[in-house]
Amino acid sequence: MRVNMQQYLTHPIFNTLSEVAQENNMEVYVIGGFVRDLLLQRPSKDIDIVVLGSGIRLAEIVAKRLGGLTVSVFPNFGTAMFKYNGMDIEFVGARKESYRTDSRKPSVEEGTIDDDQKRRDFTINAMAISLNTSTYGMLVDAFGGKQHLDERLIKTPLNPDITFSDDPLRMMRAIRFASQLNFSLEAKTLEAIGRNKERLKIISMERIMDEFNKIMLSPEPSRGIFLLDETGLLDIFFPELTALKGIERRNGIAHKDNFLHTLTVLDTLSLYSQDLWLRWAALLHDIAKPVTKKFIPEQGWTFHGHNFIGAKMVVRIFSRLKLPQNEKMRLVQKMVDLHMRPIVLSEEVVTDSAIRRLLFDAGDDIDDLMTLAEADITSKNEEKVKRFLQNFKLVRKKLKEVEEKDSIRNFQPPITGEEIIETFHLTPSRVVGDIKNAIKEAILDGVISNKYEEARKYMFEVAEKYIPTYKKQSESNLL
């Protein structure tokens, strides 16, 4: 069936491209993700143009026609691009590709539009729209991509074993698109991923994580992660996550499947936060449970210290997965370390002291921590969940009240180390830190308020404990 999409070609670049193609006897098409998103009515930031011949030459002619736009040229890839009217426009010559078994870098030669569509990863990304005068707006869909969009199906244009063996990153991309678009993987495509999973090992971790993070940012991340697990890809690059799977039973007592629990927490949190790194905190919040799991007959299954051990594991995991080693990692660490604290507070009588300490430790991330803790309530007992969430409301209220009263969030003790050194004629030492810490603890415990006068008075009181000579000096001064 011939489908004309001229009505969708509203961006001014298309008329210019059609004119240049006609004048220079070129065959030009818009192809790939832009066409897919037109049919899905999704916004696009990029327009990919394919031409029979030189993409670089076409880009330079069009850029000149548009008033001398700056063209970025990548001769090694035969591509060029420029920005125009809010879009990134990329040009490439139509080509066909062949691959070696030890690399995902293809050998490339010039080809037809049919050759170019064959080399695309999925049928929904292989559709093109003609920009040529005689067929302007006609959909070129050799592999049924439009039908697969309607069927919400991810399928490769050619044999999936060849597609995935040629470029193993396409396996991650298949699952990423399924997760982002809420599509299904065609049966043969799904089976081929399982057969070719070992090929993923030739892909750099940076590229794998780029796709995985897009899965993490999809509306329901568990959809993609379940597919990664089903195909065996997840165990290849993220064995710590698959280690959470399973239920063990002893003396009739079983623990929950922490893999399923983790993905439930991730999906729940994703309803409230688009922040990638908070989602990572949800993914890793129980990551240490397999290594801390212990059965104690009197208590059942325990995972003591899994938050503390998990925070340590975050560093190793982020390093191996080539994720940022900066404040983003530290946020995930903090969330994993503290994620039990709000739950403990919600189970007990909430004291001002406990609230002050949580505010001090969480700082500006307290709201994110509360969001994670609330998502962590996944019991099948609806009454229990309702009770916990109601208690969390009380904790949030108490946090606000204590913060307004005591200004604890991110606070620094009013007395500095320099003042302690000067007052007691000390050199920089552990004693200085002990006195400063005692003042901080007194403020957090509510013994004194977070005010300079009270803190300085308290400094003299604790000095007798930490400076052996101070008490004697004080007594001699009184004689």
N, C-alpha and C positions, 0 to 999 in steps of 0.2 A: 504494500500500500504506500502510495506517494504522499508524504506529509510535508506541507509547506509551513515554515516557521518564520516567514518574513516579518510577521507582526511582532515577533519577539526581539528582532534585531534593532533595538531602539538606540543603542550607543552610537554616537557619531562616527566612531572608528570604522564601522562596517561599510558605510557609504564610500568613505575614502578608500578603503581597501578594495572595494569592488571597482571603483574608477581606475585605480592604479593597476589592478589586475588586467582590466580590459585594455588599457593603453600599452601595457608591456607584454601582452599575450601570455599571462601567467594563469595557473590554475590554483585557486586559493580557497581555503576552508577554515572555519572556526571549529575547534575539535575539543573533545575531552570533558573535563569537569564543568566548564562553563555551559556546555550543552546539557549535560546531566542536570545541573542546578536550574537551568531554565525550565526544564520539564517538571522538576520537583518544586518549582517556585521558591527556591532558596536563593539568598543573596550570594553574589560572587565578588571576589576581589581581583581575580585574574582572568585574562582572556588569552587562550592559546591559539595561535594561528599556524597552520601548516600549509606549505606551498610546494608545488612540484618544481624543484630547483633550489635556489639559495635563499634560505630564510634571512640571512644577514643582509643580502642585497635588497630584499623586499622591505625590511625594517628601515634601512637607510633611505630608500626612496619615499616611503610613507612619512618618516620623520621630517624629511625636507619639505614635503607637501604641507605638513601641519605647522610649518613655521620654524623649522630648524630645531626640533627637539633633540635632547642629548640621548644618544643611543649607547647602551652598554653591550659590547660585543664579546662573545665567548667562542673564539675560533676553534678551540679544541673540541667543542661540542656542536659546533655549527649552529649556534643559537645567538639571538640578539633580543634585546628588550628595551622598552622605554615606558615611562609613565605618561598617561594621557587621560584627562577628564576623570580623575579619581580611580583609574584602573591600571594594573600592571599588564602591559601587552607584551607577550613573548612570541617570537617568531622562530620557526624551525623548518628545515626542508623535509619533505616526506622521505621516509627511509625504511629500510628493512634491516633486521638485526639477526646476528647469530652469536651464540655464547659458548665459552669453554666451561668445562665442569668445575674448574677451580676458581672461578671469578664470576661476579655479577656485572662486569664491564663487557658490553657487547662489541663485536666487530660490526661496523656500520657501513652501509652503502646506500646510494640514492635509490628511491623506490617510488611506487605509485601511492595514491590515497588508500587503495586496498591493502598494500603492504604495510602502510603506516597504521591502519586500523588493526591489522593482525598482531602487531607488536604491542598493542595496548594491554593493560593488565586485566580489565574486566569489561564485559559487554556494555555496561552502563557508562563506562568511560571511553568507549571506542566510537561513539556516535559523532558525526560531523554535520555541519550545515554549510552548504555551498554559498560562496560569496561571488560566484561567477555570474555575469550578466544574464546568460541564457537560462540558468537554473537557480537564480538568487533565492535563498531561503529554503531550498529543498533539503530535507533531512536525508543524510546518507547513513544508513543503519544496516550494515551487512550481517550483523550477528544478533539482531533482535534485542538490542539494548532497551528500546522503548517498552517492549513487551515485558522485559525483566524488571523495569522500573515499576510497571503496573502490578507485576506479581511480587514485588518487593524481594527480589532474588539477586544474589551475588553469584556470577558465573563467569568463567574465563572464555575468551573468544575461541581459543584453540584447546587442544588437549591440556588439561590442568597439570598433569605431571610434567609436561614440557614447560609450561608457563612458570611453575614454581621452581623447577630445577634450574631454569635459566636465570631467574632472579628470585631468590628465596625470600627477599623482603616482601614480595607480593603476598606471601602467606599472612604476614602481620597486617598488611594493608587490607586484605580480604576481611579479616576479623574486625579491623578498625571500622571499615565501612558498614559492616553488619551491625556493629555497636552504635555507631553514630546515627545511622538511618533507621535502625530497628528493622533491618532486613534479615532474611534467612540465607544461609549458604546452600547452594545447589548441592545435592547429595554427592555427585562425583567430585565436585570441587572440594567439599569437606573431607572426603576420603583421601583425596590426593595430598591434602595438607598433612594428614597423619603419616602418609607414606614418605613424604619428603621432609619431615620435620628436622632431621639431622643436618640438612643443608643450611639451616638457619645459622649454624656455627661459623659460616664464612662471612656473615654479616657483622659489621662493627656494632658494638653495644650502643654507641651514640645513636645510630639509625634505628635500632630496635627500640630504644627508649623514646625516640621521637614518636614512633607509632603507638607505643604503650601509653605515653602521656595523653595522646589524643583519645585513646580508649578510656583513660581515667577521667577525661573531661566530657565524655559522652553523657547523655541524660541518665542512663542506667548502666554504670560501668560494669556491673556484674555480668551483664549480657556478653560482653567481649571477653571477660576473664574466664567465664565458664567455657567459652569456645576455645580459648587458649589452653585450658586444662584438658578439655575433651580431645583435642588434636595432639596433645603431648608437647606443644610448644612451650607452655609455661614452665614445665620442669627443666627445660633446657637452659633458660636464662634466669629463672626465679625459683630455685628449689626450696628456698626458705618459706615461700608462700604455699607450695604444695605440701610441705611438711605439716601444715596445719590440718590437713584432711584426716577424717576418720574419727570413729568413736571407740573408746576402749572401755570395757566393762569388767569390774571385779566385785565379788561378793554381792552381785546384783545391783551394783552402783555404777552408773555410766556418766561420763562427762559429755558435754555437747560437742558437736562437730565445729571446731573453731574456724575452719575454712568457710563453712556456710554462714556462721555467725559474723565473721569479718566482712563478707560480701554484703550481708544484710545491713551492717553498720555503715559500710561505704555507700550503699544506695540510699539509705535514710539520710545520711549527712548531705549527700548530693542534692537532695530536695531543697536544702537550705543554703548551700554554699557552692559557688563556682570556683573557689580557690583551689588550685591544683595541689598545693602543699598541705593544706588542711585535709584534702582527700587522701593524700599519701599518709598522713598521720592516722586516718581511719584504717587504711590498708595495713599499717604496721603496728597498730596499737596492741595487738596480742601476739606479735611475731615471736616472742620468746616463750610462749606457752609450751611448745614441744620440748624445749631444753630445761624447763623448770617443773615439768609435770611430775607429780609424786602422789602415790596412793597411801594414805594413812588410815588404817582401819577405823579409828575412832572418829575421823573427820570426813573421810571420803577423798575425792580428788582435790589436790591443792596445786596452785601455780605461784607459790610465794616468790616475790621479787621479780615477777615477769615484766613489770613496768620498768624497773631499774635496769634489768638485763636487756630488755628490749631497746631502751634508749642507747645502750652501748652498741647493740647490733645495728642500729640505724647508720652509724658511721661506716661500718664495714660494708653494709648493703649499698649505701649511696656511692661509696668508692668503687665497688665492683661494677655497679650498674652505670657508672660514669655520669652520675647525677651531681648537681651543684654541691660544692663543699663550702657553703657560705651560710648566710643567715636563714636561707630556706631550709637547709638541712638542720640547722639549730632549732628552728621552729618545730619541725617534725620531732626532733629529739625531745624537746620540752613537752610537747603534747603527749608523746608516748609515756614519758616519765610521770606526768601529772594526771593522766586520764582517770585514775582511780579516786583521786582526791575528792572531786565533787560528789561521787557516788557514796563515799564514806560519810561525807557531811550530810547527805540526804537521808542517811539511815540513823543518824544520831541527833541529839539535841545540839543545835548549831550555836556554838559560843562565838563571841566577838573575837577571841584570840585565834580560833581556827580560821575564821574568815579573814582576819588580818594576814595570817601566814599564807593563805591561798592567794590573796591579792598581791602580796609581796613576791611570791614565787612565780605567779603567772604574768604579772605586769600587764602590759597592754594587750596581751593575748588571752585575757580572762574570758572574754565573750566567745572566742573560738573554742576555748577549752570546755566551756559550758555546752556549746553546741555539740562537740564531740561526745561529751559525757551523756548527754540526753539521747544521742543516736545509739549509744552503746547499750541502751535498755532494750533488749530484744526478746524478753521472756514470752512464752506462749500464754502465760497467765495474764489475761487482760486486766484483771483487778490489780495485780502486782505492778504492771506497767503504769497504770493510771495513778497508783499511789506514789510511785517513784517520780513521775513527771510532776505531780502536784507538789511533792517535796522540793523538786528542783526549782519550782516557782518561788518557794519560800527562801531557798538558798540565794536565788538571783536578787530577791528583795533585800535580803540581809546584806549581800555584797554591796548593793547600791547605798544602803544606809550607812554601813561602816566606812565605805569609801568617802562619802560626803562628810562624815564626822571626823575621820582620822587622816585622810589624804595619804593612804598607805601605798597605793599603786605606784611602783617604780621609785619609792621614796629612798633617800639616802639619810642615814642617821645625822641629826643636826650637828653632832660633834665630829670634827674631822680628825684624821690621824695626826695631822700637823699640830692641831691644838693640843692633843694629848701629849705629844712629844715636848712641846714648848712648856706646857703647864707643869709637868713632872720632871723636866730636864732629862728626858730619855733619849736614847738613840733608836732609830728604826729597828723594831724587834717584834717577836711574837707577842710580847706583853701589850704592845700598842694595839695589835689586832684583837687581843682578848678583851681589852677594855671597850673597844669600839663595838665588838660583837655583843658584849654584855648589855650595852646601851640599846642596841638594835633589838635584842631579845626582850628586854624590858618593855620597849614600845609595842612590840608585837603581842606580848602577853597582857598588855593593858596596865602594867605596873606604873608606868608613867605615860604622859601624853607625848605626841610627836611635836614637842615645842622645845626651843633652845634652852630656856631657863631651867626647865625640869630636867632636861638631859644633862646639863652641866652640873647641876646639884648631884644627880645620880652618879656622874663620873667620879666625883670625890668619894662617894660612898663605896663604890666598887674598887677604887684604887687600893684600899687597904688589903683587899684579897689578892690582887695581882701584882702589887709592888711591895715586897717584904719590908723594905726600909721605910715605906711611907707612913705606916702606923706609928713606928717609933719616932719618926720625925714629927708627926702630928702631936704625939704625947709630950715630947720634949718642948714643943712650942707652947704647950699649955702651962708648963712648969715655970 
